[in-house]
C-alpha cells in the first residue's frame, strides 16, 4: 500500500492535534518514527526530535492526501498554536 507524508513535526502537541484532526475527519493514517525518537541515545535534541531518525511523520493514502492537507493546513501554518 502506498502512503504519502502529510505532516511531520518534532512537537508533541502539534502531533497530537494533527492526529485528532485527521481522526475527526475519518482519515486513516499511520505514523513513522514515533516509537524510535528516544532509541539511539540522542533523545529529542534537535527541534524536539531525534537527529538520527528525524521528525515523526503522519502518512495517509494518496486518495486521502488532498483532504488531509486541507484539514492540516492551518496547523502547518501556525505550528505550536
N, CA, C and O atoms as CSV, one atom per row, in Angstrom:
chain,resi,resn,atom,element,x,y,z
A,1,UNK,N,N,0.848,-1.181,0.000
A,1,UNK,CA,C,0.000,0.000,0.000
A,1,UNK,C,C,0.888,1.236,0.000
A,1,UNK,O,O,1.833,1.332,0.783
A,2,UNK,N,N,0.592,2.141,-0.846
A,2,UNK,CA,C,1.351,3.379,-0.965
A,2,UNK,C,C,0.802,4.428,0.002
A,2,UNK,O,O,-0.412,4.575,0.151
A,3,UNK,N,N,1.712,5.155,0.657
A,3,UNK,CA,C,1.307,6.233,1.551
A,3,UNK,C,C,2.162,7.460,1.278
A,3,UNK,O,O,3.278,7.350,0.771
A,4,UNK,N,N,1.628,8.635,1.618
A,4,UNK,CA,C,2.354,9.894,1.442
A,4,UNK,C,C,2.347,10.658,2.758
A,4,UNK,O,O,1.390,10.579,3.528
A,5,UNK,N,N,3.415,11.391,3.007
A,5,UNK,CA,C,3.520,12.181,4.223
A,5,UNK,C,C,2.710,13.458,4.074
A,5,UNK,O,O,2.862,14.189,3.095
A,6,UNK,N,N,1.845,13.722,5.055
A,6,UNK,CA,C,1.041,14.943,5.034
A,6,UNK,C,C,1.403,15.884,6.178
A,6,UNK,O,O,0.994,17.045,6.176
A,7,UNK,N,N,2.172,15.392,7.161
A,7,UNK,CA,C,2.563,16.228,8.291
A,7,UNK,C,C,3.779,15.610,8.953
A,7,UNK,O,O,3.870,14.390,9.089
A,8,UNK,N,N,4.714,16.457,9.366
A,8,UNK,CA,C,5.895,16.000,10.095
A,8,UNK,C,C,6.254,17.049,11.128
A,8,UNK,O,O,6.251,18.246,10.842
A,9,UNK,N,N,6.567,16.586,12.347
A,9,UNK,CA,C,6.907,17.525,13.403
A,9,UNK,C,C,7.614,16.801,14.535
A,9,UNK,O,O,7.446,15.598,14.731
A,10,UNK,N,N,8.401,17.555,15.269
A,10,UNK,CA,C,9.002,17.065,16.495
A,10,UNK,C,C,8.260,17.579,17.705
A,10,UNK,O,O,8.596,17.226,18.836
A,11,UNK,N,N,7.249,18.415,17.483
A,11,UNK,CA,C,6.464,18.997,18.566
A,11,UNK,C,C,5.320,18.047,18.915
A,11,UNK,O,O,4.421,17.816,18.107
A,12,UNK,N,N,5.369,17.499,20.134
A,12,UNK,CA,C,4.368,16.521,20.555
A,12,UNK,C,C,2.961,17.110,20.513
A,12,UNK,O,O,2.024,16.425,20.103
A,13,UNK,N,N,2.795,18.357,20.925
A,13,UNK,CA,C,1.478,18.994,20.899
A,13,UNK,C,C,0.917,19.098,19.495
A,13,UNK,O,O,-0.266,18.839,19.276
A,14,UNK,N,N,1.761,19.478,18.538
A,14,UNK,CA,C,1.310,19.566,17.143
A,14,UNK,C,C,0.924,18.191,16.604
A,14,UNK,O,O,-0.046,18.058,15.858
A,15,UNK,N,N,1.687,17.177,16.983
A,15,UNK,CA,C,1.377,15.823,16.520
A,15,UNK,C,C,0.041,15.343,17.079
A,15,UNK,O,O,-0.754,14.742,16.356
A,16,UNK,N,N,-0.208,15.602,18.349
A,16,UNK,CA,C,-1.480,15.213,18.951
A,16,UNK,C,C,-2.631,15.925,18.246
A,16,UNK,O,O,-3.650,15.307,17.939
A,17,UNK,N,N,-2.472,17.215,17.992
A,17,UNK,CA,C,-3.518,17.985,17.316
A,17,UNK,C,C,-3.741,17.465,15.894
A,17,UNK,O,O,-4.885,17.322,15.463
A,18,UNK,N,N,-2.673,17.186,15.172
A,18,UNK,CA,C,-2.801,16.685,13.805
A,18,UNK,C,C,-3.517,15.340,13.783
A,18,UNK,O,O,-4.389,15.112,12.944
A,19,UNK,N,N,-3.153,14.453,14.698
A,19,UNK,CA,C,-3.827,13.156,14.773
A,19,UNK,C,C,-5.310,13.335,15.063
A,19,UNK,O,O,-6.152,12.686,14.441
A,20,UNK,N,N,-5.629,14.215,16.006
A,20,UNK,CA,C,-7.026,14.454,16.361
A,20,UNK,C,C,-7.811,14.985,15.161
A,20,UNK,O,O,-8.934,14.547,14.909
A,21,UNK,N,N,-7.229,15.918,14.429
A,21,UNK,CA,C,-7.906,16.484,13.263
A,21,UNK,C,C,-8.168,15.422,12.201
A,21,UNK,O,O,-9.256,15.370,11.627
A,22,UNK,N,N,-7.180,14.580,11.939
A,22,UNK,CA,C,-7.365,13.518,10.952
A,22,UNK,C,C,-8.419,12.517,11.413
A,22,UNK,O,O,-9.272,12.105,10.628
A,23,UNK,N,N,-8.361,12.127,12.688
A,23,UNK,CA,C,-9.348,11.179,13.212
A,23,UNK,C,C,-10.761,11.747,13.156
A,23,UNK,O,O,-11.707,11.029,12.833
A,24,UNK,N,N,-10.908,13.032,13.468
A,24,UNK,CA,C,-12.216,13.674,13.442
A,24,UNK,C,C,-12.824,13.635,12.043
A,24,UNK,O,O,-14.037,13.494,11.886
A,25,UNK,N,N,-11.974,13.761,11.035
A,25,UNK,CA,C,-12.445,13.739,9.640
A,25,UNK,C,C,-12.553,12.319,9.087
A,25,UNK,O,O,-12.947,12.130,7.936
A,26,UNK,N,N,-12.206,11.324,9.899
A,26,UNK,CA,C,-12.287,9.936,9.446
A,26,UNK,C,C,-11.177,9.549,8.485
A,26,UNK,O,O,-11.321,8.598,7.716
A,27,UNK,N,N,-10.076,10.277,8.525
A,27,UNK,CA,C,-8.949,9.987,7.639
A,27,UNK,C,C,-8.001,9.030,8.371
A,27,UNK,O,O,-7.447,9.366,9.417
A,28,UNK,N,N,-7.830,7.857,7.813
A,28,UNK,CA,C,-6.920,6.875,8.408
A,28,UNK,C,C,-5.481,7.273,8.102
A,28,UNK,O,O,-5.176,7.755,7.010
A,29,UNK,N,N,-4.603,7.066,9.080
A,29,UNK,CA,C,-3.198,7.435,8.921
A,29,UNK,C,C,-2.304,6.451,9.651
A,29,UNK,O,O,-2.757,5.692,10.507
A,30,UNK,N,N,-1.042,6.477,9.301
A,30,UNK,CA,C,-0.015,5.734,10.018
A,30,UNK,C,C,1.068,6.727,10.408
A,30,UNK,O,O,1.234,7.768,9.772
A,31,UNK,N,N,1.801,6.391,11.460
A,31,UNK,CA,C,2.910,7.243,11.871
A,31,UNK,C,C,4.218,6.546,11.548
A,31,UNK,O,O,4.304,5.318,11.546
A,32,UNK,N,N,5.223,7.341,11.278
A,32,UNK,CA,C,6.566,6.808,11.052
A,32,UNK,C,C,7.526,7.560,11.962
A,32,UNK,O,O,7.532,8.790,11.988
A,33,UNK,N,N,8.326,6.825,12.697
A,33,UNK,CA,C,9.337,7.430,13.545
A,33,UNK,C,C,8.889,7.746,14.952
A,33,UNK,O,O,9.678,8.255,15.748
A,34,UNK,N,N,7.643,7.459,15.280
A,34,UNK,CA,C,7.134,7.831,16.602
A,34,UNK,C,C,7.749,6.985,17.714
A,34,UNK,O,O,8.068,7.513,18.779
A,35,UNK,N,N,7.918,5.710,17.493
A,35,UNK,CA,C,8.417,4.827,18.530
A,35,UNK,C,C,9.920,4.796,18.687
A,35,UNK,O,O,10.433,4.127,19.584
A,36,UNK,N,N,10.638,5.508,17.831
A,36,UNK,CA,C,12.110,5.436,17.876
A,36,UNK,C,C,12.768,6.762,18.237
A,36,UNK,O,O,13.984,6.895,18.096
A,37,UNK,N,N,12.013,7.729,18.690
A,37,UNK,CA,C,12.577,9.045,18.981
A,37,UNK,C,C,13.653,9.007,20.065
A,37,UNK,O,O,14.612,9.775,19.995
A,38,UNK,N,N,13.520,8.142,21.054
A,38,UNK,CA,C,14.489,8.077,22.156
A,38,UNK,C,C,15.339,6.807,22.099
A,38,UNK,O,O,15.930,6.410,23.103
A,39,UNK,N,N,15.400,6.184,20.952
A,39,UNK,CA,C,16.041,4.879,20.821
A,39,UNK,C,C,17.565,4.922,20.722
A,39,UNK,O,O,18.229,4.013,21.219
A,40,UNK,N,N,18.127,5.932,20.105
A,40,UNK,CA,C,19.548,5.918,19.783
A,40,UNK,C,C,20.431,6.733,20.718
A,40,UNK,O,O,21.543,7.093,20.333
A,41,UNK,N,N,19.983,7.032,21.913
A,41,UNK,CA,C,20.819,7.704,22.892
A,41,UNK,C,C,20.887,9.214,22.760
A,41,UNK,O,O,21.301,9.888,23.704
A,42,UNK,N,N,20.495,9.766,21.625
A,42,UNK,CA,C,20.488,11.216,21.470
A,42,UNK,C,C,19.222,11.819,22.069
A,42,UNK,O,O,19.216,12.969,22.507
A,43,UNK,N,N,18.159,11.034,22.082
A,43,UNK,CA,C,16.879,11.569,22.542
A,43,UNK,C,C,16.366,12.601,21.556
A,43,UNK,O,O,16.701,12.571,20.372
A,44,UNK,N,N,15.569,13.491,22.047
A,44,UNK,CA,C,14.943,14.515,21.203
A,44,UNK,C,C,15.728,15.808,21.358
A,44,UNK,O,O,15.370,16.657,22.174
A,45,UNK,N,N,16.778,15.962,20.594
A,45,UNK,CA,C,17.670,17.103,20.796
A,45,UNK,C,C,17.457,18.237,19.814
A,45,UNK,O,O,17.469,19.401,20.216
A,46,UNK,N,N,17.267,17.943,18.574
A,46,UNK,CA,C,17.199,18.975,17.537
A,46,UNK,C,C,15.749,19.239,17.162
A,46,UNK,O,O,15.101,18.386,16.556
A,47,UNK,N,N,15.236,20.406,17.513
A,47,UNK,CA,C,13.869,20.751,17.130
A,47,UNK,C,C,12.821,19.846,17.738
A,47,UNK,O,O,11.712,19.756,17.211
A,48,UNK,N,N,13.139,19.168,18.841
A,48,UNK,CA,C,12.180,18.310,19.501
A,48,UNK,C,C,12.136,16.893,18.965
A,48,UNK,O,O,11.268,16.115,19.361
A,49,UNK,N,N,13.054,16.535,18.069
A,49,UNK,CA,C,13.079,15.173,17.556
A,49,UNK,C,C,14.509,14.659,17.512
A,49,UNK,O,O,15.465,15.424,17.639
A,50,UNK,N,N,14.636,13.363,17.333
A,50,UNK,CA,C,15.930,12.717,17.289
A,50,UNK,C,C,16.598,13.007,15.948
A,50,UNK,O,O,15.991,12.768,14.905
A,51,UNK,N,N,17.842,13.521,15.946
A,51,UNK,CA,C,18.505,13.851,14.679
A,51,UNK,C,C,18.829,12.624,13.828
A,51,UNK,O,O,19.043,12.755,12.623
A,52,UNK,N,N,18.868,11.451,14.423
A,52,UNK,CA,C,19.143,10.228,13.661
A,52,UNK,C,C,17.897,9.776,12.910
A,52,UNK,O,O,17.978,9.385,11.745
A,53,UNK,N,N,16.749,9.828,13.573
A,53,UNK,CA,C,15.519,9.307,12.977
A,53,UNK,C,C,14.673,10.364,12.280
A,53,UNK,O,O,13.828,10.029,11.450
A,54,UNK,N,N,14.889,11.638,12.607
A,54,UNK,CA,C,14.087,12.712,12.019
A,54,UNK,C,C,12.770,12.881,12.743
A,54,UNK,O,O,12.482,12.138,13.681
A,55,UNK,N,N,11.957,13.850,12.323
A,55,UNK,CA,C,10.677,14.110,12.989
A,55,UNK,C,C,9.672,12.985,12.728
A,55,UNK,O,O,9.811,12.217,11.776
A,56,UNK,N,N,8.676,12.906,13.580
A,56,UNK,CA,C,7.586,11.948,13.388
A,56,UNK,C,C,6.783,12.399,12.167
A,56,UNK,O,O,6.505,13.586,12.000
A,57,UNK,N,N,6.418,11.442,11.322
A,57,UNK,CA,C,5.652,11.746,10.114
A,57,UNK,C,C,4.290,11.072,10.179
A,57,UNK,O,O,4.174,9.921,10.600
A,58,UNK,N,N,3.260,11.801,9.759
A,58,UNK,CA,C,1.923,11.240,9.608
A,58,UNK,C,C,1.707,10.994,8.126
A,58,UNK,O,O,1.908,11.887,7.304
A,59,UNK,N,N,1.298,9.782,7.791
A,59,UNK,CA,C,1.138,9.398,6.386
A,59,UNK,C,C,-0.267,8.870,6.127
A,59,UNK,O,O,-0.867,8.201,6.968
A,60,UNK,N,N,-0.769,9.185,4.950
A,60,UNK,CA,C,-2.106,8.751,4.523
A,60,UNK,C,C,-2.017,8.179,3.121
A,60,UNK,O,O,-0.976,8.278,2.472
A,61,UNK,N,N,-3.100,7.583,2.651
A,61,UNK,CA,C,-3.127,7.086,1.273
A,61,UNK,C,C,-3.149,8.267,0.315
A,61,UNK,O,O,-3.602,9.351,0.682
A,62,UNK,N,N,-2.672,8.074,-0.891
A,62,UNK,CA,C,-2.703,9.167,-1.871
A,62,UNK,C,C,-4.118,9.709,-2.099
A,62,UNK,O,O,-4.289,10.898,-2.364
A,63,UNK,N,N,-5.127,8.848,-1.997
A,63,UNK,CA,C,-6.507,9.279,-2.199
A,63,UNK,C,C,-6.968,10.237,-1.100
A,63,UNK,O,O,-7.764,11.140,-1.358
A,64,UNK,N,N,-6.468,10.041,0.129
A,64,UNK,CA,C,-6.859,10.888,1.256
A,64,UNK,C,C,-5.963,12.117,1.418
A,64,UNK,O,O,-6.282,13.012,2.202
A,65,UNK,N,N,-4.859,12.170,0.694
A,65,UNK,CA,C,-3.892,13.256,0.872
A,65,UNK,C,C,-4.478,14.653,0.647
A,65,UNK,O,O,-4.217,15.534,1.465
A,66,UNK,N,N,-5.253,14.907,-0.411
A,66,UNK,CA,C,-5.787,16.268,-0.590
A,66,UNK,C,C,-6.651,16.726,0.590
A,66,UNK,O,O,-6.519,17.860,1.050
A,67,UNK,N,N,-7.531,15.854,1.078
A,67,UNK,CA,C,-8.379,16.203,2.212
A,67,UNK,C,C,-7.525,16.392,3.468
A,67,UNK,O,O,-7.765,17.321,4.239
A,68,UNK,N,N,-6.536,15.527,3.681
A,68,UNK,CA,C,-5.663,15.636,4.851
A,68,UNK,C,C,-4.873,16.947,4.819
A,68,UNK,O,O,-4.735,17.610,5.847
A,69,UNK,N,N,-4.364,17.318,3.669
A,69,UNK,CA,C,-3.633,18.588,3.550
A,69,UNK,C,C,-4.537,19.763,3.911
A,69,UNK,O,O,-4.108,20.698,4.587
A,70,UNK,N,N,-5.775,19.712,3.461
A,70,UNK,CA,C,-6.716,20.791,3.771
A,70,UNK,C,C,-7.015,20.847,5.264
A,70,UNK,O,O,-7.024,21.923,5.862
A,71,UNK,N,N,-7.260,19.687,5.862
A,71,UNK,CA,C,-7.568,19.616,7.287
A,71,UNK,C,C,-6.386,20.125,8.128
A,71,UNK,O,O,-6.589,20.761,9.162
A,72,UNK,N,N,-5.168,19.846,7.686
A,72,UNK,CA,C,-3.972,20.203,8.458
A,72,UNK,C,C,-3.358,21.543,8.053
A,72,UNK,O,O,-2.358,21.968,8.631
A,73,UNK,N,N,-3.949,22.201,7.067
A,73,UNK,CA,C,-3.386,23.447,6.539
A,73,UNK,C,C,-3.136,24.480,7.634
A,73,UNK,O,O,-2.033,25.021,7.724
A,74,UNK,N,N,-4.110,24.757,8.448
A,74,UNK,CA,C,-3.961,25.791,9.476
A,74,UNK,C,C,-2.902,25.401,10.519
A,74,UNK,O,O,-2.156,26.256,10.995
A,75,UNK,N,N,-2.841,24.134,10.865
A,75,UNK,CA,C,-1.852,23.666,11.827
A,75,UNK,C,C,-0.440,23.827,11.268
A,75,UNK,O,O,0.477,24.199,12.000
A,76,UNK,N,N,-0.262,23.551,9.982
A,76,UNK,CA,C,1.059,23.714,9.361
A,76,UNK,C,C,1.445,25.189,9.288
A,76,UNK,O,O,2.625,25.527,9.386
A,77,UNK,N,N,0.463,26.061,9.118
A,77,UNK,CA,C,0.756,27.495,9.001
A,77,UNK,C,C,1.033,28.145,10.348
A,77,UNK,O,O,1.741,29.150,10.413
A,78,UNK,N,N,0.481,27.583,11.432
A,78,UNK,CA,C,0.682,28.148,12.760
A,78,UNK,C,C,1.090,27.065,13.744
A,78,UNK,O,O,0.335,26.758,14.666
A,79,UNK,N,N,2.291,26.467,13.564
A,79,UNK,CA,C,2.713,25.396,14.459
A,79,UNK,C,C,2.834,25.906,15.901
A,79,UNK,O,O,3.238,27.042,16.148
A,80,UNK,N,N,2.471,25.026,16.839
A,80,UNK,CA,C,2.574,25.362,18.244
A,80,UNK,C,C,1.461,26.233,18.757
A,80,UNK,O,O,1.472,26.616,19.926
A,81,UNK,N,N,0.486,26.563,17.908
A,81,UNK,CA,C,-0.618,27.422,18.341
A,81,UNK,C,C,-1.638,26.654,19.115
A,81,UNK,O,O,-2.636,27.223,19.556
